[in-house]
Each structure stands twice: as structure tokens, then as C-alpha cells.
Amino acid sequence: MRVNFGVATLTTTLASCCLGSAIKSDKPEIYSLSQRDGSLPIYKNASYCIDERVKDLLDRMTLEEKAGQLFQTMLFQGPLDAVKTGGVAHNSTNNMIGEKHMTHFNLIADITNATETAEFINLVQERALNTRLGIPVTMSTDPRNAFTENLGTGFKAEVFSQWPESLGLAALRDPSLVRKFAEVAREEYLAVGLRAALHPQVDLATEPRWARIANTWGKTGFQGDKLGPRSVKTVTKHFPGGGPMENGEDSHFTYGKNQTYPGNNFEEHLKPFKAAIAAGATEIMPYYSRPIGTRYNPVGFSFNKEIVAGLLRGKLGFGGIVLTDWGLVTDVDYAGEPMPARAWGVENLTELERVAMILDAGCDQFGGEERPELIVQLVQENVISESSIHDSVGRLLREKFILGLFDNPFVDPATAGRMVGNEYFVRLGREAQRKSYTLLSNHRNTLPLKQLDETTKFYIEGFNTSFIEARNYTVVDTPEEADYALLRYNAPYEPRPGAFESNFHAGSLEFNATEKARQAKIYSTVPTIVDIAMDRPAVIPEVIKQAKAVLANFGSDSEAFLDVVFGVSVPEGKLPFDLPRSMKGVEAQKEDVPFDTKDPVFRYGHGLSYVEDCVDGGKGS
């Protein structure tokens, strides 16, 4: 099993060319002059080429200022320098920007008002410009244009246009639509001041239990044909491919630290990264996992010199930024629960030793950390040299210049309010939701439902009655009263404890016996249409057999579902993975091998159409 990638063109250029005239601003005193009149330092003057500006700035920086560039951590939208109960600083930009000299942050917030978010990011930029050197902030984000809501992997769209998850774009096999999505998302990110996308996630999804499958797809269009002032830079992840997780567990957690290759298929998982590098990817993130059963040292990938320096930078020739995944150095407390650093394979190292090992491996920046004092200590104790971090700092600064942040880091909040979630963008997202629906089965051509009238009665689960009532149909309380049942379910999973861990859908892919029996009673009582949100493959042969029709969605709202049910829209999706028949079959798969599902209900690429003859329809092979 695998996701169908067409890892698309992340075409960018790390050219050292001049940016030309400065971007105009309502704060002209802080921006570059177009002539070399000596009134500004070289790094602030856009008439100089980027190489000259980077060198000038590096020459002016203290060790502490350089160390600050090597860290990127979370910043919460809200009052700057607020103080939590107990006097603990929260969102302390005075500390992180003013004292630790950090200029890279990951915005953590549900964006419900684009104008307010733009104003907040402008305030952060103002704070950065008031430092000695005035280095602007690069604000990054996890995906924001779909349905995922997990602090560790993405945010629900809220005011942004809402599209299917990446799997939905994979289901449509339409590169032009993928590019259109990314161009829309780029404009929305730019409008509020987000300049870095912590995606695409190009992992091959060869292990169906893995909790990260929903985000697997290679997005394009964010950076444009060349990285520049109208770009949102992308971070391609998770090198060398996070799909083959042992038993499908995720390496955010201690029980999921192993990445295994029983099929000796390591090279297959490199293919999306090779394509991305060839297309000009400028930043790559290794995963937490440690490789088991390979020739590589069994330590986490960001600690692994053979993986980063040897394979990624050496064999594959990647010369861009390597950003680690979040939290490799420092143990933290999350929502009252201890969360150890994901230093898999090197758990016994000290924080200093972890930092030194990550730098020696070839990484440039530490994600989810704010510990520049450790870099300073390593230099002062002659463990590393100050010159050894110059390349990394230079790469990070060069990117800021290319993005135009030194020439104008501010955005217009009023424009953000108009641009984000505008009618055209929203319509495109909704159309994609509907098209990406995949019709798995359709016994006796049940769908689309036609020739209904106001007397038609529906029993529903999984969405609000108002959606049916708005279409002038009646909702009843029991299946026995209904003409049809419409059921919207999430793909099965086993709930995990913990404030963070519970956000990851993991474990079994089948409904438990009690739920199967409950559903079976509905199926035997009334003609039933089932819609399953597949953030992972689902083991549902009984649903396929018993329900009149089964749809798979990869992120959709209830209006999209009903439009497909009633034939307003036509499902065009094809499965982006195999649909297994049993958990026994899932457990027998080799984690690293695609299309390794024995006797699946449906193979990768399955998807019916309303215009097909489905009299027996889609029973599965």
C-alpha cells in the first residue's frame, strides 16, 4: 500500500542575485535604499546582492546572536510577554527575541480572524526590528487549509479556505488542482504574514496503521517558480521517509521510536525526496524515528550523521536547510503531562551532547527548542567552533533575504481580512471536497438519491439535523421510521490517553464487535448510505457488504456529503491506498513495502462513478 505521489515541482532557486528596488512600506526608515549612499549598512541595503548582505550581517553578529538563529519554537497568538499563573513567562518575545536573539517561530493558534493575526505578526516583527541588528522574524505554520485539528500536525481551516486533506488531492490524481490549492494557500498565508510552511509531507504511506497518513501528499505552488518575496518557503518532510513505522506506531511517542524495513525497501522511501530535491526543495526535515534492520546507525534521524551528512547532503546532494523535528533536546511538560525529548537511541546523552550530535550530523536548526545558550556553552568549552555554525546561520539568513523580509516584513491587516477565505478561494476548496469523494460501493445504483419528496424521512448519525431540514426533508429518531439512513463516521481507531497523544488516531483499523453489531442492525432495518472519513485505511468489509452504498471522504463538510448523496456533485476520487480486508492481513504486511496488502477489499485506484453500471456494485474483490 502506498499513497500515489506525483511529487510535484517545488521549483525554487537559491540564487545570490540582487532583489532590486526595495519594497515600499509605511515604515520607510527601516528599509533599504536603492542607492549605495552609505547611509545604511550593507545588509539593510537592497542594492547589494544577497551574498554581500549575508556576509556583512554575519560579520556584525555576536556568538549569542548567531546561536539564536539556530532555534525555532512555538509562538502563541495573544498578548506578547504575558505571564501565566505562578509567574511563568508565556509568549515572552522579550526573552526569546530580545535576550535569546531568536527570529524563527511556529505560530500556534486557531486563526479565527485574519486581520487580528496579521496585526499580531506585525507586532512580533516590530519587536524584532527593535533589537540591535533588527533581524526580521520568519513565521512558520503547520497546514491550515483542511480539517485536521492536532496541535502537533495541523489546524482546522477556520477562516482559511477549507480543502480536503492531502489524501483527497491524491485521490483526484490532478496535478493542476494540487498547484491551484497551493497557490490559494500561499496567498492566504502571505496575507497574514506566514512565510514558511512546515509541509509538504511526502512520506510514502506503506504502513496502514500509521497516524500521519492523512497528511501524506506533495504540495506545490507555495514557493512559486523561484523562491522570492511572494513565496512561502516549504519544508519537505520527513526524511528519509516516515511511512514504515514498526507496528504502525508514531515516533512522537516512546513506543513508536522504531522505523523498520523487513522488506529491505529503504530506497523506495527516498524517491519522493529525490524528486523534491531535483525540483529545487530548499528545506528538509528528518523524522524522529531510528532505523532498525538497515546498515545505518539505529539512532534518531536528526542525530544520525550517516543519514543527514552522508545520505541527504552527500549522496543526494542537498545543499539547503535541514530543520529537525520538534523537541529533540529538552524534556518538557505538556498540558500537565511529562513529555520526554525524542532523542531516540541517544536517550542517555545530556542536552549538551544531544545538541553537539545534531550539529555534527549536519542539521542547521533545532525545531521546537529555545536553547541557544547550549550552543554558546559548546563554543566556550571548545566542543564546537564558532566557525562551524557559520554555514548554518548563513543559510538561514540567506533565506530571509530571498523572501524579502529584510526589505519589508510587514503585512496589511485590512488586506488580510479581505484576502483570507474570500468567496473564490472558499468555492475552490468546496469543489475539491466534493470531487475528491470516492464511491466505494453502490449496490443497485442506490446513489445518487433521486425522485424524493418532502415526505422522505431520514435517520442520520454524525452530522447535524439542520443540514437535512434545510433541504426540506424530515429527520426521524429511529431507523425503523426512516426511508433512508445517512451515517457519517470517522475511520476506526483506538483512543489513546493523554492531552497530546489522544489527538493521534492509531491502533486497530476496524470497528469493535459492539459497534459492528449496532451498525448491522441499522443496515438490516433501512437502506443505508455510509460516509467514512479516511484519515487512515479502514478495515470495513462488513460495511461494504451490508450498507447500500459506501463513500470515502478525505476531509469534507456535511454540505459536501449531501451534495454527493443527492447528485448535486459527482464523486471523482480514486482510493490513494489499498483497503484491507482484516486486521490479520494488516499485521502480516511488511511495514516498508507498498501494495503488500493480501486480498484487500479494494485495491489502490478503486473508485466507482455514478455513470457506471453498478447493478452488483462494488462488492469488492
Summary of the structure (lengths in Angstrom):
residues: 621
radius of gyration: 25.4
end to end distance: 15.9
largest distance: 83.5
contacts: 2249
relative contact order: 0.14
helix: 34%
strand: 15%
